[in-house]
Amino acid sequence: MEKLSPKLLSMLDANHLRNLSWMEQSNADVLVHSSDVPQGYVVPVHSHRRTQFLCVFSGVVLVHSDRRRWMIPPGHALLIPRGLEHSVEMCSDVTMRSLYIYSPEGRASAPTPMVLEVTDLATQLLAEAARASRDEIQDRRNELIMTLLVEELGRLEERPLGLPFPANARLATLCRDYLDRPVPGAKIDDWAARLNMSRRSFTRFFREETGVSFATWRQQACIFACLPRLADGDAVTNVALDAGYENASAFTTMFKRMLGTPPRVYLRARQAPAAPPQL
């Protein structure tokens, strides 16, 4: 992956700061912002005084907080509670929209982040809301669009694409290494040995640090590592073999168990149409 030029980085940083300023100065209860961002850009750590729904139309986004990671593939959104410090990494070229809600009502009052599957209705409402959000005149139609969009958010289904990350530095290093090179057959005894722990102590320690079992974390981490490549069009067989699976069938079985459908069906069904030009 080529590094972004200093000029482009400066422009992207300026756009981010301009967007933050726009949000802070607006008195509107609901705002929508559209953006196209190149692979490799990382939005620096920040927070909002509004609840954010970060919706991805194409590409894959990885959101970091101090204790978790969330993968957002096409056709999904991450609910980010107000005040949560986070950064945003573009795993590929990304088209996305962010919905910012000031009133702490309904799903916007959720205390913890969650990945949501975006419906066709929500996708179309977001397109209209992006136009309405920039209109100087807020007529009844625009108000109804915003109201219906907020209502629709409460109906979106949650998906298991949040990956807890440990605070312990040594364990976090092992987790990062695994994300760089996932091995589905990674053994808990090997990880325990690297931390000079017994299997029992490590099992308890891992759950205390992440809130989930080692096996569950490993499955989620494998999906994290593979989704960007699948979204970019890599063959399922190549991705499966690189991830350490014996064949595509074994990988597909794991993917379907975690997300409900085979990889290609899952991503194809969620590819949203290209967003209209930014206003």
Buried (B, 14 or more C-beta within 10 A) or exposed (E): EEEBEEEEBEEBEEBBEEBEEBBEEBEBBBBBBBBBBBBBBBBEEEBBEBBBBBBBBBBBBBBBBEEBBBBBBBBBBBBBBBEBEBEBBBBBBBBBBBBBBBEEEEBBEBEEBBBBBBBEEBBBBBBBBBBBBBEEEEEEEBEEBBEBBBEBBEEBEEBBBBBBBBEBEEBBEBBEEBBEEBEBEBEBEEBBEBBEBEBEEBBEBBBEBBEBEBEBBBBBBBBBBBBBBBBBEEEBBEBBBBBBBEEBEBBBEBBBEBBEBBBBBBBEEBEBEEBEEEE
